């Protein structure tokens, strides 16, 4: 009896998943093909459920899930309207999806480096005056908050985000912002860790200025090389900070 109940539950779960997949796949393919665009209304439930081969209750549940993702809006008396999802919600999803994975921060930082390297090369070609102004403001804020690990960490992040924005690539900025929650946490922890290492202030101000100058000069090779060096120097400061902390602990012990 127990086996029959378990089998029924598994079959029901499989049916729900299959129904969801059909509805999600339909919407995805219709959007990719251009058959549906933002503002269009989906077919009435009766017609759509028959076309997709899913029950109306299953269809409603799938549409509610899509509504929570921001892909559609269910308007009573009107129907289901296609929306342009708010990509800012992607960051929350990524944070929940990755937060409990082991070594996720190292993986996130590798993704960050890859995004910024591509972005800085594009920025050297595409950056506009507003981007230069945003980068300059970030550098000023870095200098003003140099002794504050929290405010300084946010200023540092703003500079690097400004590089990605200057690439004029909606996909890159969406990807960058989607990992910003996890990245910022790591960024602030590392910033606080290296604050006591000699030479850190000069590095934080001077090297960001050098990167900014290369972008303004639209020298992609130089800017990319400086960014590589920037990450290498940052890693070296973290190693030195770890050695310093270990030495202090040993002395105190």
N, C-alpha and C positions, 0 to 999 in steps of 0.2 A: 504493500500500500504506500509506504514511504517512497519507494522508488518511482511509483507512478506519479506521486505528487511532485517530486523533484524534477521528473521528466517534463511535466506540464509547465512548471515554472520556467525551466530552461527554454522550452518552446515559446512561451509567451515573451520572454526577454528577447529571444531571437527575432520574433515577429515584430516587436516594437522597434528593434534596431534596424531591421530590414525596411520597415515603413519609413522611419526617419531618414535612412540613407536614400531612399527613392525620392522623397520630397526635397532633401537638401541637394541631391544630384540634379534634379529637375531645375531648381532655381539657379544653381551654378551654371548649368549648360545654357539655359535661356539667357542669362546675363552675358556670358562669354560670347554667345552667338549674336547678341544684339537684339534678340527677339523680345527681350524685356529690358526696360530702362527705368531709371529712377522716376517714380511718379505713376508708373503703370499699375493697373489693378489686375490681380490674378483672376483666373476663372472662378466662377462660383464653386463652393465646396462640392456640390453634387457632381459637377462635371470634372473637376480636378481629381477627386477621389476615384472616379471611374477611369479617367485617363491614366492615372498612376497605379491603379490596382491596389489601392489601400482603403481601409475603412474610413468613414468620415470622422469617428472619434480619434483614430490614429493620426489622420491628417490635421485635425485641430491641435493635437498635442505637438506635432512637428512644427506647425505654424507658430504656436506659442513660443517654442524654443527659438525659432528664427526671430521672433519679435524681441525676445530677451537679448539676443545678439545684436539687435538694431538693424537687421537686414530687411525686415518688413514691419509694417504698422497695421494692426487689425482695427478697423473702424467699424463699429456696429452700425448696421444699416447701409453701409457703403461697400465693404469688402476688405480684402487684404491688399495693401498698397506696398509696392517695392520702395525701399528707402536706401539712402546712401549711409552705410554704417559709420559710426563715429570711431575712427581708428584709435582714439585715446583710450578706449576700453580694452584695446589689445594688450596694453601693459599690465592691467589687472589679471587678465587671463594667463599671460605668460608667467607672471609672478606666482600665481597659484599652481600652475602646471610644473614649474621648475624648482620652486623654493625648497622642496623636500628631497631633491636629488642630491646625492653626494658629489662633492667637487664641482657643484654647479657654478660657483663664482669664477673659478679658473676658466671654465668654458665660456661664461658670459664675457669675461675680459678678452678672450681670444676673438670673440665675435665683435666686440667693441673695436679692437685694433683693426680688424679686417674692414669694418664699415668706415672707420675714420681714414684709413689709407686710401680707399677708393674715393671717399668724399673730398679729401683735400686736393686730389688731382683734378676732380671736376670743379671744385671751388676756384682753382686758379684760372679756369676758363670762363666760368659762369658767374662768379661773384659780382654783385652790384654794390652801389654805394651804401645801401641800407645794410648790407652784410658787413662791409668794412666798418661801418659805424657800430654795429652790434659787437663785432670782435674787439674794437677799440674800447668800448664801454666795459666789456668783460675784463680786459687787461687792467683798466683803471680800478675796477672793483677787486681784482686779485691783489693789487698793491694796497688798497685801502683795508683789506681784511686779512692781510698776510699773517697776523698773529692770532687769528681766530680760526681754529681748525674746522668749525662747523660752517660759519659764513664763508670762510676762505675756500672750503671744499665745494660749496655751492657755486662760488664764483668761478672756480676752476672748471667745474662741470659745464657751466654756462658758456665758457669759451669753446670747449670742445663740441658742444651741441651747436654753437654758432658756425663752426666749420662745416658740420653736416648740413645745416640749413643753407649755407652758402653754395652747396652743390646743386641746389635747385632740383632735387630729386625727391618727390613725395614718397616713393618706396623706401629710400634710404632713411629719411627722417622718421617714417613710421616704424621701421625696424629698430632704429636707434631708440626711439621713445618707448617701444615695447619692452626693452630690457632695462629701461632707465631706473625702475624701482630697485631691482637687484644690484644694478651697477652703482647707483648712488650710495647704497648702504656700504658696499665694499669700498667705494671711493672715500667716504668720510672716515671709515675705520683706518684706512691706510694713511690718510692725510694726518690724522691725529698721531699715528705711530711715528711718522718721520719728522714731526715738527721740531724735535730736539736735536736733529742731526745738523752738524755744521755745514753751512753753504746752501741749505734748503731754500732760504728766502731769495737769494740771488738767482737760484735756478728757476724757481716758480715765476718770478717776474721776468727775468732776462730771456729765458728760453721761449716763453709764450710770445714775447715781443718779436723774437727772431722768426718764429713761425708766421706770425701776423705779417711781418715785412715781406716774407717770401710770397705769401698769398697776394698781397697788394701788388707786388712786382710781377705776379702771374708766372712765377718760376716753379712749375710743377715738380721738376726733378729735385730742386733744392728744398721745397716745402715737404715733399715726401721723405727725403733723407733726414730732414730736421725732425719730423714726426717719429721716424724710426729711432733716432737718437734720443728723443724725448722719452719714449717708453723705456728705452734701455737705461737711461739715467735714473728714471723713476724707480725702476726695479733695483738698481744699485743702492739708492737711498733706502729702500725698504730692507735690503739685506743688511746694510750698515745699522739701521735702527734695531733690527733683530739682535745683532751682535751686541750692540750697546745695552739693550734691555737685559740680555743674558748675563753680561758682565756685571751690571748693577745688582742683579738678583744673586749672583755668586758672592759678591762682596758683602751684601747684606746678610747672606746666609752664614 
